[in-house]
């Protein structure tokens, strides 16, 4: 009897398992990438924000708690039902900016380059949490406004991995790798920063501009290169 997979398993994971089984049944040697302990998932991270509890209460009311709407691939992370309006330079806005939970210890807005142009921002490419000297903005929610003096960034393309993945690819935390995407618009991202933590699943995050540029689809074959 075939093993039952949990619901909503990402396609990349299913393909990884199927490929392993097919090669095993045929008695063939697996290609090097197939020996990886975990399947590689490449996801497009749309614009979003991470907020402190203080900011959430200012925007939605005293004592308000974020309400999970959809779980993300990384354990414990979720897209909240709550969203806010971002007010940028010259009063240009983005409405329905999704909040990702749970709450963090700092406020951070992650936008794509085209978002920044539309809003009139000049934002740097930064790793999450590295917000010193970045632009600020105003957020508006149903209970009021919350001002950020800094925290608006374009996220550095990065890959989450656990220690087993890091050992397989022979990399360590904050090393830089390449992500090669195949297909009609295939291209290589040269500065993919490695983030290693025991709680992480193997997943690459690129933004909407980067995903559109390489024509990323659910069945696009991607590989990590040291």
N, CA, C and O of each residue as an XYZ file, in Angstrom:
904
protein
N       0.846     -1.199      0.000
C       0.000      0.000      0.000
C       0.881      1.250      0.000
O       1.888      1.306      0.705
N       0.498      2.244     -0.791
C       1.263      3.483     -0.854
C       1.123      4.258      0.449
O       0.065      4.251      1.079
N       2.194      4.922      0.841
C       2.157      5.730      2.058
C       1.281      6.945      1.836
O       1.287      7.547      0.762
N       0.529      7.298      2.867
C      -0.352      8.453      2.793
C       0.420      9.718      3.169
O       1.088      9.769      4.202
N       0.317     10.731      2.317
C       0.956     12.004      2.600
C      -0.019     12.927      3.310
O      -1.225     12.844      3.076
N       0.474     13.797      4.165
C      -0.405     14.770      4.802
C      -0.983     15.704      3.756
O      -0.415     15.833      2.672
N      -2.112     16.367      4.054
C      -2.730     17.266      3.078
C      -1.865     18.483      2.794
O      -1.056     18.906      3.620
N      -2.061     19.039      1.588
C      -1.405     20.291      1.183
C       0.119     20.198      1.168
O       0.803     21.172      1.482
N       0.653     19.031      0.805
C       2.099     18.895      0.677
C       2.552     19.654     -0.570
O       1.980     19.445     -1.640
N       3.559     20.528     -0.472
C       4.016     21.271     -1.646
C       4.434     20.343     -2.779
O       4.958     19.253     -2.545
N       4.198     20.786     -3.995
C       4.495     19.983     -5.170
C       5.953     19.553     -5.221
O       6.253     18.418     -5.590
N       6.865     20.455     -4.853
C       8.283     20.129     -4.892
C       8.606     18.940     -4.000
O       9.448     18.114     -4.353
N       7.948     18.843     -2.846
C       8.174     17.728     -1.929
C       7.655     16.433     -2.529
O       8.323     15.401     -2.457
N       6.459     16.482     -3.125
C       5.881     15.289     -3.752
C       6.790     14.796     -4.880
O       7.056     13.598     -4.987
N       7.268     15.723     -5.723
C       8.140     15.342     -6.830
C       9.434     14.717     -6.320
O       9.931     13.758     -6.910
N       9.973     15.239     -5.250
C      11.196     14.702     -4.652
C      10.982     13.251     -4.224
O      11.822     12.392     -4.494
N       9.863     12.979     -3.561
C       9.565     11.628     -3.084
C       9.314     10.675     -4.248
O       9.782      9.536     -4.236
N       8.577     11.138     -5.248
C       8.279     10.305     -6.417
C       9.560      9.970     -7.174
O       9.755      8.829     -7.593
N      10.437     10.967     -7.351
C      11.686     10.745     -8.078
C      12.538      9.695     -7.360
O      13.117      8.815     -7.996
N      12.607      9.797     -6.039
C      13.360      8.818     -5.269
C      12.815      7.409     -5.487
O      13.582      6.462     -5.661
N      11.483      7.274     -5.477
C      10.855      5.960     -5.615
C      11.077      5.380     -7.008
O      11.360      4.190     -7.151
N      10.949      6.212     -8.023
C      11.134      5.746     -9.400
C      12.557      5.252     -9.616
O      12.759      4.173    -10.173
N      13.540      6.025     -9.186
C      14.933      5.614     -9.355
C      15.216      4.327     -8.585
O      15.946      3.457     -9.061
N      14.635      4.215     -7.397
C      14.837      3.003     -6.601
C      14.239      1.787     -7.302
O      14.866      0.728     -7.341
N      13.033      1.925     -7.858
C      12.364      0.816     -8.543
C      13.128      0.377     -9.789
O      13.144     -0.803    -10.140
N      13.765      1.355    -10.457
C      14.504      1.050    -11.685
C      15.943      0.619    -11.407
O      16.670      0.232    -12.322
N      16.344      0.687    -10.148
C      17.692      0.308     -9.799
C      18.743      1.256    -10.333
O      19.885      0.854    -10.560
N      18.369      2.520    -10.539
C      19.273      3.503    -11.102
C      19.917      4.343    -10.000
O      19.382      4.477     -8.899
N      21.061      4.894    -10.326
C      21.722      5.795     -9.384
C      21.046      7.155     -9.431
O      20.752      7.673    -10.508
N      20.806      7.715     -8.294
C      20.187      9.025     -8.215
C      21.169     10.117     -8.611
O      22.355     10.013     -8.299
N      20.699     11.178     -9.300
C      21.572     12.325     -9.551
C      21.939     12.990     -8.233
O      21.252     12.813     -7.227
N      23.008     13.743     -8.242
C      23.518     14.328     -6.999
C      22.446     15.103     -6.238
O      22.344     14.988     -5.017
N      21.638     15.901     -6.967
C      20.633     16.726     -6.293
C      19.571     15.889     -5.605
O      18.960     16.328     -4.631
N      19.350     14.677     -6.116
C      18.315     13.825     -5.531
C      18.753     13.217     -4.207
O      17.919     12.691     -3.470
N      20.038     13.277     -3.890
C      20.522     12.755     -2.613
C      20.316     13.756     -1.472
O      20.582     13.439     -0.313
N      19.850     14.945     -1.794
C      19.603     15.938     -0.759
C      18.615     15.398      0.264
O      17.650     14.730     -0.108
N      18.836     15.671      1.546
C      17.939     15.123      2.575
C      16.508     15.630      2.464
O      15.576     14.959      2.908
N      16.326     16.819      1.870
C      14.987     17.394      1.766
C      14.781     18.030      0.394
O      15.728     18.487     -0.247
N      13.531     18.048     -0.038
C      13.200     18.663     -1.322
C      13.341     20.171     -1.233
O      13.039     20.779     -0.207
N      13.811     20.773     -2.339
C      13.955     22.229     -2.394
C      12.649     22.856     -2.843
O      12.104     22.501     -3.888
N      12.155     23.786     -2.052
C      10.955     24.533     -2.392
C      11.339     25.993     -2.586
O      11.970     26.592     -1.715
N      10.960     26.569     -3.726
C      11.225     27.983     -4.005
C       9.888     28.716     -4.003
O       9.012     28.416     -4.814
N       9.734     29.662     -3.108
C       8.475     30.392     -2.965
C       8.664     31.878     -3.220
O       9.692     32.464     -2.880
N       7.645     32.470     -3.825
C       7.617     33.921     -4.002
C       6.981     34.540     -2.768
O       5.858     34.203     -2.390
N       7.711     35.439     -2.155
C       7.229     36.119     -0.959
C       6.681     37.483     -1.368
O       7.445     38.407     -1.647
N       5.361     37.605     -1.401
C       4.732     38.872     -1.774
C       4.933     39.901     -0.659
O       5.286     39.555      0.469
N       4.699     41.175     -0.998
C       4.885     42.244     -0.005
C       4.078     41.941      1.255
O       2.958     41.434      1.191
N       4.675     42.264      2.399
C       4.032     41.956      3.674
C       4.729     42.740      4.779
O       5.701     43.453      4.530
N       4.225     42.600      5.994
C       4.873     43.257      7.134
C       4.908     42.331      8.336
O       4.068     41.444      8.492
N       5.904     42.563      9.179
C       6.037     41.922     10.484
C       5.898     43.027     11.524
O       6.536     44.073     11.403
N       5.068     42.805     12.546
C       4.793     43.864     13.514
C       5.007     43.393     14.947
O       4.920     42.205     15.254
N       5.289     44.355     15.806
C       5.337     44.082     17.236
C       3.911     44.071     17.791
O       2.978     44.532     17.134
N       3.755     43.542     19.001
C       2.443     43.558     19.635
C       1.985     44.994     19.870
O       0.799     45.302     19.758
N       2.931     45.866     20.194
C       2.603     47.282     20.393
C       1.977     47.881     19.136
O       0.973     48.589     19.212
N       2.570     47.597     17.992
C       2.036     48.124     16.731
C       0.665     47.541     16.423
O      -0.230     48.256     15.971
N       0.497     46.245     16.667
C      -0.799     45.595     16.415
C      -1.890     46.246     17.248
O      -2.990     46.491     16.752
N      -1.596     46.524     18.502
C      -2.613     47.120     19.375
C      -2.904     48.557     18.972
O      -4.046     49.006     19.067
N      -1.889     49.283     18.523
C      -2.125     50.656     18.065
C      -3.016     50.671     16.824
O      -3.840     51.570     16.657
N      -2.851     49.689     15.970
C      -3.585     49.643     14.703
C      -4.967     49.005     14.829
O      -5.898     49.388     14.120
N      -5.099     48.029     15.736
C      -6.347     47.259     15.810
C      -7.067     47.353     17.147
O      -8.179     46.845     17.286
N      -6.449     47.996     18.135
C      -7.114     48.172     19.413
C      -6.388     47.456     20.544
O      -5.721     46.448     20.313
N      -6.514     47.974     21.775
C      -5.846     47.386     22.941
C      -6.177     45.912     23.106
O      -7.336     45.505     23.022
N      -5.132     45.116     23.343
C      -5.307     43.697     23.584
C      -5.523     42.848     22.345
O      -5.659     41.628     22.447
N      -5.555     43.476     21.175
C      -5.835     42.703     19.957
C      -4.718     41.695     19.674
O      -3.534     42.007     19.802
N      -5.118     40.487     19.287
C      -4.190     39.428     18.916
C      -4.377     39.082     17.440
O      -5.502     39.040     16.942
N      -3.274     38.837     16.753
C      -3.366     38.447     15.350
C      -4.134     37.134     15.203
O      -4.021     36.234     16.034
N      -4.913     37.048     14.131
C      -5.720     35.863     13.871
C      -5.123     35.090     12.700
O      -5.119     35.594     11.577
N      -4.618     33.874     12.934
C      -4.044     33.106     11.825
C      -5.086     32.813     10.744
O      -6.203     32.388     11.040
N      -4.703     33.046      9.497
C      -5.577     32.756      8.357
C      -5.052     31.567      7.567
O      -5.827     30.702      7.157
N      -3.733     31.518      7.350
C      -3.135     30.452      6.552
C      -1.724     30.184      7.045
O      -0.914     31.101      7.175
N      -1.440     28.924      7.317
C      -0.099     28.565      7.746
C       0.895     28.662      6.597
O       0.562     28.356      5.452
N       2.116     29.088      6.907
C       3.178     29.157      5.912
C       4.031     27.894      5.991
O       3.854     27.072      6.890
N       4.950     27.746      5.053
C       5.744     26.516      4.976
C       6.634     26.336      6.196
O       6.817     25.214      6.670
N       7.193     27.438      6.711
C       8.011     27.348      7.917
C       7.103     27.166      9.132
O       6.138     27.909      9.310
N       7.414     26.185      9.958
C       6.567     25.863     11.104
C       6.365     27.071     12.010
O       7.308     27.802     12.313
N       5.126     27.270     12.435
C       4.800     28.334     13.376
C       4.558     29.686     12.745
O       4.141     30.619     13.432
N       4.813     29.816     11.443
C       4.622     31.092     10.759
C       3.281     31.064     10.016
O       2.863     30.016      9.523
N       2.620     32.202      9.941
C       1.308     32.240      9.280
C       1.007     33.617      8.713
O       1.541     34.632      9.160
N       0.136     33.616      7.716
C      -0.446     34.863      7.221
C      -1.667     35.153      8.076
O      -2.547     34.304      8.221
N      -1.721     36.355      8.641
C      -2.832     36.725      9.511
C      -4.015     37.236      8.685
O      -3.850     37.669      7.545
N      -5.189     37.178      9.269
C      -6.366     37.759      8.618
C      -6.236     39.281      8.530
O      -6.792     39.915      7.633
N      -5.498     39.848      9.471
C      -5.374     41.302      9.533
C      -4.448     41.838      8.441
O      -3.436     41.221      8.109
N      -4.807     42.975      7.899
C      -3.956     43.697      6.957
C      -4.041     45.185      7.287
O      -4.938     45.629      8.004
N      -3.090     45.942      6.750
C      -3.016     47.368      7.040
C      -2.831     48.143      5.740
O      -2.580     47.566      4.682
N      -2.959     49.439      5.844
C      -2.659     50.331      4.728
C      -1.330     51.012      4.992
O      -1.121     51.591      6.058
N      -0.432     50.941      4.020
C       0.873     51.584      4.133
C       0.817     52.920      3.415
O       0.414     53.000      2.255
N       1.227     53.970      4.118
C       1.268     55.311      3.536
C       2.738     55.691      3.347
O       3.493     55.810      4.312
N       3.122     55.875      2.097
C       4.509     56.165      1.777
C       4.735     57.632      1.495
O       3.892     58.467      1.821
N       5.865     57.954      0.893
C       6.177     59.346      0.546
C       5.095     59.951     -0.344
O       4.486     59.270     -1.169
N       4.879     61.235     -0.153
C       3.892     61.970     -0.945
C       2.500     61.340     -0.861
O       1.716     61.420     -1.806
N       2.199     60.707      0.291
C       0.879     60.149      0.613
C       0.433     59.051     -0.352
O      -0.762     58.776     -0.455
N       1.372     58.420     -1.059
C       1.016     57.269     -1.883
C       0.803     56.068     -0.978
O       1.497     55.918      0.027
N      -0.160     55.203     -1.328
C      -0.538     54.122     -0.406
C      -0.539     52.758     -1.084
O      -0.679     52.639     -2.301
N      -0.379     51.735     -0.249
C      -0.674     50.346     -0.604
C      -1.674     49.858      0.427
O      -1.395     49.866      1.626
N      -2.820     49.441     -0.034
C      -3.843     48.929      0.887
C      -3.731     47.409      0.998
O      -3.110     46.758      0.157
N      -4.330     46.865      2.029
C      -4.364     45.416      2.257
C      -2.970     44.787      2.296
O      -2.737     43.724      1.722
N      -2.060     45.459      2.978
C      -0.733     44.892      3.184
C      -0.840     43.831      4.277
O      -1.151     44.137      5.428
N      -0.577     42.585      3.900
C      -0.802     41.462      4.811
C       0.216     41.451      5.949
O       1.398     41.722      5.737
N      -0.250     41.138      7.147
C       0.620     40.958      8.307
C       0.952     39.477      8.425
O       0.066     38.628      8.328
N       2.223     39.170      8.632
C       2.630     37.801      8.902
C       2.908     37.649     10.388
O       3.563     38.495     10.998
N       2.414     36.583     10.956
C       2.593     36.349     12.378
C       3.484     35.154     12.642
O       3.859     34.424     11.724
N       3.821     34.964     13.915
C       3.405     35.744     15.084
C       4.152     37.079     15.188
O       5.038     37.376     14.386
N       3.777     37.868     16.184
C       4.408     39.172     16.379
C       5.904     39.017     16.623
O       6.355     38.004     17.157
N       6.661     40.023     16.229
C       8.112     40.017     16.386
C       8.537     41.131     17.349
O       7.710     41.845     17.916
N       9.844     41.247     17.508
C      10.374     42.262     18.421
C      10.708     43.557     17.697
O      11.142     44.520     18.328
N      10.511     43.597     16.371
C      10.711     44.833     15.613
C       9.700     44.877     14.480
O       9.131     43.859     14.086
N       9.493     46.080     13.968
C       8.559     46.283     12.863
C       9.327     46.347     11.550
O      10.328     47.053     11.435
N       8.846     45.603     10.569
C       9.552     45.529      9.292
C       8.549     45.380      8.150
O       7.626     44.569      8.223
N       8.740     46.168      7.104
C       7.933     46.093      5.896
C       8.810     45.552      4.780
O       9.910     46.059      4.563
N       8.343     44.529      4.067
C       9.104     43.960      2.960
C       8.352     44.208      1.656
O       7.234     43.728      1.467
N       8.989     44.971      0.754
C       8.391     45.339     -0.522
C       9.273     44.885     -1.670
O      10.480     44.705     -1.508
N       8.658     44.702     -2.838
C       9.422     44.479     -4.065
C       9.867     45.829     -4.614
O       9.371     46.874     -4.192
N      10.798     45.802     -5.550
C      11.340     47.035     -6.112
C      10.249     47.859     -6.793
O      10.221     49.082     -6.651
N       9.351     47.204     -7.529
C       8.278     47.942     -8.207
C       7.319     48.568     -7.201
O       6.778     49.644     -7.455
N       7.102     47.913     -6.064
C       6.289     48.518     -5.002
C       6.940     49.816     -4.528
O       6.278     50.840     -4.364
N       8.248     49.744     -4.314
C       8.973     50.904     -3.809
C       8.903     52.067     -4.791
O       8.715     53.215     -4.389
N       9.056     51.767     -6.080
C       8.961     52.820     -7.089
C       7.586     53.456     -7.072
O       7.461     54.680     -7.126
N       6.548     52.624     -6.996
C       5.179     53.128     -6.984
C       4.918     54.045     -5.800
O       4.191     55.032     -5.913
N       5.522     53.707     -4.658
C       5.305     54.488     -3.444
C       6.225     55.702     -3.344
O       5.968     56.612     -2.556
N       7.294     55.719     -4.138
C       8.250     56.807     -4.052
C       9.357     56.557     -3.054
O      10.020     57.495     -2.610
N       9.569     55.271     -2.687
C      10.624     54.908     -1.749
C      11.933     54.638     -2.472
O      11.942     54.232     -3.635
N      13.036     54.866     -1.773
C      14.346     54.379     -2.175
C      14.782     53.427     -1.067
O      15.341     53.853     -0.057
N      14.522     52.136     -1.262
C      14.762     51.176     -0.181
C      15.967     50.295     -0.491
O      16.215     49.962     -1.650
N      16.715     49.917      0.545
C      17.882     49.063      0.342
C      17.503     47.585      0.367
O      16.449     47.205      0.877
N      18.391     46.757     -0.199
C      18.256     45.304     -0.087
C      18.906     44.897      1.229
O      20.092     45.147      1.442
N      18.136     44.275      2.106
C      18.631     43.911      3.439
C      18.121     42.523      3.838
O      17.087     42.059      3.359
N      18.867     41.886      4.716
C      18.377     40.677      5.355
C      17.338     41.063      6.410
O      17.379     42.159      6.969
N      16.427     40.162      6.664
C      15.390     40.409      7.658
C      16.019     40.749      9.001
O      16.929     40.061      9.464
N      15.527     41.815      9.621
C      16.029     42.253     10.915
C      17.098     43.320     10.836
O      17.382     43.992     11.828
N      17.698     43.485      9.662
C      18.744     44.497      9.483
C      18.090     45.771      8.955
O      18.103     46.034      7.752
N      17.521     46.557      9.862
C      16.723     47.712      9.438
C      17.355     49.050      9.799
O      16.768     50.097      9.530
N      18.537     49.036     10.402
C      19.178     50.287     10.801
C      19.417     51.176      9.575
O      20.017     50.747      8.589
N      18.936     52.418      9.658
C      19.150     53.373      8.583
C      18.229     53.217      7.389
O      18.450     53.856      6.360
N      17.209     52.392      7.496
C      16.268     52.209      6.387
C      15.124     53.219      6.489
O      14.912     53.794      7.556
N      14.382     53.445      5.397
C      13.266     54.397      5.450
C      12.155     53.935      6.391
O      12.022     52.747      6.682
N      11.376     54.882      6.852
C      10.201     54.582      7.650
C       8.937     54.833      6.844
O       9.003     55.150      5.657
N       7.787     54.691      7.491
C       6.509     54.919      6.821
C       5.419     55.061      7.883
O       5.687     54.980      9.082
N       4.215     55.269      7.431
C       3.054     55.303      8.321
C       2.133     54.145      7.968
O       1.859     53.895      6.794
N       1.661     53.444      8.981
C       0.680     52.380      8.781
C      -0.662     52.827      9.335
O      -0.725     53.528     10.345
N      -1.736     52.418      8.668
C      -3.082     52.768      9.121
C      -3.909     51.492      9.270
O      -3.950     50.649      8.374
N      -4.565     51.374     10.422
C      -5.460     50.257     10.670
C      -6.806     50.762     11.119
O      -7.020     51.973     11.172
N      -7.728     49.864     11.446
C      -9.071     50.287     11.840
C      -9.132     51.063     13.145
O     -10.119     51.749     13.412
N      -8.070     50.961     13.974
C      -8.077     51.675     15.254
C      -7.213     52.926     15.251
O      -7.250     53.704     16.204
N      -6.429     53.132     14.180
C      -5.583     54.320     14.172
C      -4.320     54.131     13.358
O      -4.225     53.232     12.523
N      -3.346     55.003     13.617
C      -2.101     55.032     12.858
C      -0.942     54.569     13.725
O      -0.983     54.652     14.953
N       0.093     54.078     13.051
C       1.334     53.719     13.744
C       2.493     54.133     12.855
O       2.565     53.726     11.696
N       3.409     54.950     13.396
C       4.529     55.457     12.618
C       5.770     54.597     12.825
O       6.151     54.289     13.955
N       6.396     54.215     11.707
C       7.670     53.528     11.741
C       8.759     54.512     11.320
O       8.703     55.070     10.224
N       9.736     54.724     12.178
C      10.845     55.613     11.839
C      11.822     54.939     10.876
O      12.568     55.611     10.164
N      11.809     53.610     10.862
C      12.642     52.828      9.939
C      12.008     51.450      9.800
O      11.085     51.104     10.537
N      12.515     50.659      8.842
C      12.022     49.289      8.740
C      11.503     48.873      7.382
O      11.068     47.732      7.225
N      11.531     49.764      6.379
C      11.050     49.398      5.051
C      12.242     48.916      4.218
O      13.193     49.664      3.990
N      12.180     47.645      3.762
C      13.301     47.051      3.042
C      12.823     46.271      1.821
O      11.643     45.948      1.687
N      13.767     45.981      0.946
C      13.589     44.943     -0.064
C      14.388     43.751      0.438
O      15.596     43.860      0.649
N      13.730     42.618      0.631
C      14.386     41.480      1.267
C      15.444     40.861      0.363
O      15.213     40.639     -0.826
N      16.603     40.586      0.944
C      17.657     39.866      0.242
C      17.164     38.457     -0.080
O      16.662     37.778      0.817
N      17.287     37.990     -1.328
C      16.934     36.592     -1.609
C      17.715     35.664     -0.676
O      18.916     35.849     -0.480
N      17.045     34.676     -0.108
C      17.686     33.830      0.891
C      17.099     32.432      0.875
O      16.031     32.192      0.312
N      17.816     31.518      1.501
C      17.354     30.140      1.617
C      17.376     29.727      3.081
O      18.388     29.871      3.767
N      16.250     29.215      3.546
C      16.162     28.637      4.879
C      16.597     27.173      4.797
O      16.193     26.463      3.876
N      17.401     26.722      5.730
C      17.756     25.304      5.767
C      18.114     24.882      7.178
O      18.548     25.696      7.994
N      17.926     23.593      7.457
C      18.323     23.072      8.763
C      19.758     22.548      8.679
O      20.325     22.505      7.587
N      20.354     22.152      9.793
C      21.759     21.711      9.765
C      22.038     20.550      8.821
O      23.125     20.480      8.246
N      21.074     19.627      8.643
C      21.284     18.516      7.710
C      21.417     19.027      6.274
O      22.265     18.560      5.514
N      20.574     19.986      5.919
C      20.670     20.583      4.586
C      22.007     21.296      4.422
O      22.668     21.165      3.392
N      22.397     22.050      5.445
C      23.648     22.801      5.383
C      24.837     21.862      5.212
O      25.773     22.170      4.474
N      24.802     20.720      5.891
C      25.885     19.747      5.763
C      25.931     19.173      4.348
O      27.010     18.996      3.782
N      24.764     18.883      3.780
C      24.719     18.334      2.423
C      25.287     19.324      1.406
O      26.066     18.941      0.533
N      24.902     20.588      1.517
C      25.371     21.595      0.563
C      26.728     22.182      0.946
O      27.292     22.994      0.213
N      27.249     21.760      2.108
C      28.558     22.214      2.596
C      28.602     23.735      2.742
O      29.504     24.398      2.230
N      27.614     24.269      3.448
C      27.545     25.704      3.706
C      27.243     25.929      5.178
O      26.871     25.003      5.899
N      27.407     27.171      5.611
C      27.078     27.535      6.986
C      26.230     28.809      6.976
O      26.047     29.442      5.936
N      25.728     29.162      8.128
C      24.860     30.322      8.280
C      25.523     31.579      7.718
O      26.669     31.892      8.038
N      24.777     32.288      6.878
C      25.167     33.542      6.229
C      26.163     33.373      5.080
O      26.661     34.363      4.545
N      26.459     32.118      4.694
C      27.183     31.914      3.447
C      26.316     32.371      2.279
O      25.120     32.612      2.445
N      26.913     32.491      1.111
C      26.182     32.901     -0.088
C      26.225     31.767     -1.114
O      27.287     31.209     -1.391
N      25.062     31.434     -1.673
C      24.950     30.407     -2.704
C      24.342     31.016     -3.965
O      24.019     32.203     -4.013
N      24.196     30.168     -4.984
C      23.487     30.555     -6.194
C      22.216     29.723     -6.315
O      22.196     28.547     -5.949
N      21.166     30.336     -6.828
C      19.930     29.621     -7.153
C      19.779     29.649     -8.668
O      19.655     30.720     -9.262
N      19.790     28.481     -9.293
C      19.608     28.389    -10.740
C      18.181     27.943    -11.024
O      17.755     26.877    -10.579
N      17.448     28.759    -11.762
C      16.094     28.398    -12.173
C      16.124     28.036    -13.649
O      16.797     28.695    -14.441
N      15.395     26.992    -14.019
C      15.370     26.516    -15.392
C      14.067     26.968    -16.066
O      13.273     27.695    -15.469
N      13.857     26.536    -17.298
C      12.641     26.922    -18.006
C      12.917     27.989    -19.043
O      14.064     28.364    -19.285
N      11.833     28.477    -19.658
C      11.940     29.428    -20.766
C      12.635     30.718    -20.370
O      13.300     31.342    -21.197
N      12.490     31.129    -19.112
C      13.116     32.363    -18.637
C      14.163     32.063    -17.567
O      14.389     32.863    -16.659
N      14.789     30.909    -17.688
C      15.743     30.487    -16.676
C      16.848     31.499    -16.441
O      17.331     32.143    -17.372
N      17.237     31.628    -15.193
C      18.322     32.536    -14.825
C      18.923     32.087    -13.505
O      18.390     31.206    -12.831
N      20.037     32.702    -13.145
C      20.721     32.357    -11.908
C      20.792     33.570    -10.985
O      21.213     34.651    -11.397
N      20.381     33.381     -9.746
C      20.529     34.407     -8.718
C      21.841     34.135     -7.994
O      22.034     33.065     -7.417
N      22.740     35.116     -8.029
C      24.103     34.902     -7.544
C      24.304     35.143     -6.054
O      25.286     34.664     -5.487
N      23.407     35.866     -5.412
C      23.638     36.262     -4.020
C      22.477     35.811     -3.132
O      21.734     36.620     -2.575
N      22.356     34.503     -3.026
C      21.331     33.892     -2.179
C      21.956     33.606     -0.818
O      22.852     32.770     -0.706
N      21.485     34.298      0.208
C      22.083     34.173      1.538
C      21.489     32.979      2.280
O      20.277     32.768      2.282
N      22.366     32.207      2.907
C      21.969     31.008      3.641
C      21.591     31.373      5.071
O      22.322     32.085      5.759
N      20.441     30.877      5.505
C      20.019     31.026      6.902
C      19.806     29.624      7.474
O      18.959     28.875      6.987
N      20.567     29.275      8.495
C      20.526     27.931      9.067
C      19.950     27.965     10.475
O      20.362     28.764     11.316
N      18.992     27.083     10.710
C      18.408     26.955     12.047
C      17.764     25.567     12.130
O      17.196     25.100     11.142
N      17.841     24.897     13.290
C      17.245     23.557     13.403
C      15.749     23.522     13.107
O      15.221     22.474     12.736
N      15.066     24.639     13.262
C      13.614     24.665     13.042
C      13.242     24.883     11.576
O      12.068     24.763     11.224
N      14.206     25.198     10.715
C      13.891     25.566      9.335
C      13.670     24.349      8.445
O      14.264     23.288      8.639
N      12.791     24.543      7.459
C      12.634     23.619      6.340
C      13.322     24.248      5.129
O      13.428     25.470      5.030
N      13.788     23.403      4.212
C      14.526     23.893      3.052
C      13.587     24.670      2.129
O      12.706     24.102      1.484
N      13.804     25.991      2.089
C      12.913     26.857      1.310
C      13.646     28.124      0.911
O      14.299     28.765      1.734
N      13.530     28.477     -0.363
C      14.067     29.732     -0.877
C      12.962     30.766     -0.926
O      11.833     30.452     -1.304
N      13.272     31.987     -0.551
C      12.341     33.105     -0.666
C      12.896     34.131     -1.643
O      13.990     34.660     -1.447
N      12.129     34.409     -2.705
C      12.410     35.524     -3.596
C      11.157     36.375     -3.664
O      10.073     35.905     -3.321
N      11.289     37.633     -4.105
C      10.105     38.492     -4.120
C       9.386     38.404     -5.460
O       9.807     37.670     -6.354
N       8.303     39.157     -5.590
C       7.465     39.054     -6.789
C       8.204     39.504     -8.045
O       8.029     38.907     -9.107
N       9.019     40.538     -7.942
C       9.798     40.968     -9.106
C      10.742     39.860     -9.571
O      10.848     39.581    -10.765
N      11.413     39.245     -8.627
C      12.378     38.195     -8.958
C      11.675     36.956     -9.508
O      12.159     36.328    -10.450
N      10.523     36.608     -8.912
C       9.763     35.466     -9.401
C       9.244     35.679    -10.810
O       9.275     34.764    -11.633
N       8.764     36.888    -11.091
C       8.274     37.192    -12.432
C       9.415     37.215    -13.445
O       9.242     36.787    -14.587
N      10.572     37.710    -13.034
C      11.708     37.813    -13.945
C      12.158     36.441    -14.438
O      12.544     36.295    -15.597
N      12.112     35.440    -13.566
C      12.561     34.100    -13.968
C      11.409     33.202    -14.383
O      11.617     32.026    -14.680
N      10.190     33.743    -14.408
C       9.031     32.952    -14.825
C       8.753     31.776    -13.914
O       8.379     30.701    -14.383
N       8.933     31.970    -12.604
C       8.781     30.864    -11.660
C       7.347     30.342    -11.637
O       6.394     31.109    -11.504
N       7.213     29.016    -11.769
C       5.928     28.332    -11.680
C       6.077     27.168    -10.705
O       7.193     26.805    -10.331
N       4.946     26.581    -10.294
C       5.050     25.464     -9.343
C       5.901     24.301     -9.837
O       6.477     23.569     -9.032
N       5.986     24.124    -11.170
C       6.757     22.991    -11.682
C       8.125     23.398    -12.229
O       8.781     22.598    -12.896
N       8.565     24.624    -11.958
C       9.881     25.060    -12.418
C      10.976     24.328    -11.647
O      10.991     24.327    -10.416
N      11.882     23.712    -12.382
C      12.998     23.014    -11.724
C      14.028     24.051    -11.281
O      14.464     24.892    -12.067
N      14.405     23.972    -10.009
C      15.382     24.900     -9.441
C      16.451     24.098     -8.703
O      16.181     23.009     -8.196
N      17.663     24.641     -8.645
C      18.725     23.952     -7.917
C      19.620     24.954     -7.216
O      19.821     26.075     -7.683
N      20.153     24.521     -6.079
C      21.099     25.323     -5.311
C      22.515     24.948     -5.713
O      22.845     23.770     -5.855
N      23.356     25.976     -5.897
C      24.736     25.774     -6.312
C      25.636     26.523     -5.344
O      25.429     27.711     -5.096
N      26.619     25.848     -4.803
C      27.536     26.494     -3.863
C      28.470     27.445     -4.607
O      29.319     28.087     -3.987
